[in-house]
């Protein structure tokens, strides 16, 4: 029995009907579907479309179903076509004929969009919380690193010295944008679709503004025809999740590289690494590799969804059912990847000696040039002087710290006695002047600002 079988003489072909069944995955919307139905029944009651006794019977029947489903997830099961059919069947089984009045003036087209909106409103904060937990681990690592130095890289070649804390806060900054982007998708989903009917609106005088308030929406959709197929908020969610995964893949890649033997900047904890079945010396960063790999899957979900939406004629089309597995899979993938990344990052230990050693040497070249600029040489000329020094040092397998005062002077008369001591990795970071720079005071303030942000999101989540 389906919600629509009255229209047909023949039983459905199992291959054709089974192909369209969505209950296997849309049962995740169970609680949202019931929540929406309770509000719909109350709206029908308030408009005297349902009698008071029927309204009461429906509302209390739905509450009982919600309780049962929450208590026992196995209850949400059956050979129903979808979650909407399941809830209606259970209601009729429980309260009898009054249950057959629930769907008055409502279509599954608006209902399924409502359910997805309610679902995202519930789930986005869970993802945001996991993001904040990872930001917190980055902040803890930044704090533990203190004034430790490391090289920064461009083109994966040593660029300039930075504080290790600055590096951790760089990843935190990207994750904070993900947090905000998810909030924006929840805001986009924040519109009531009920009252749209199947496409043209409903002919019952339901108070949609009141219904929106009852369900906690800040507004009603603008147009019933648009609403029946608008899944832009789904696309935004999939984009926000895939970009968060892209950021996690970059965190993963950095630590895959930096924990390897060639770099040795950080040590993976035993608890968050894996071994090899054959090579006893191996300590592999499998969780990070899997995060990097799963990013492809998240990108596939947004790409696939945009392709499903492209060229759809106006109004609801069954293609739209594809939104669900995309959303559920992206959400599960992101949540698991955040947890795995947190497990690794929070347990990393820093090898300060190795990072400091790597942060000195030829990557001070820009600072050497800046030294000359401070003494009046035009930057382009300073660049040439230092480039010549670098060429010679490279040929001799040396770096700036090995130069005698005589050799400094040979390169340029402008180098004073302070040159050997003034040009160090620590002096380099201390010489940065802007608030977003790796200047130790600026980084200290950036860490405090990050802690304030974290306290703010924790407080907002508790509200
Ligand atoms: N399972 C459907 C979906 O996810 C629900 C809406 C069905 N509406 C319809 N007219 N067949 O989109």
Boltz pocket constraint, residues with backbone or C-beta under 6 A from the ligand:
constraints:
  - pocket:
      binder: B
      contacts: [[A, 20], [A, 22], [A, 26], [A, 82], [A, 108], [A, 109], [A, 112], [A, 316], [A, 317], [A, 318], [A, 320], [A, 321], [A, 322], [A, 324]]
      max_distance: 6.0
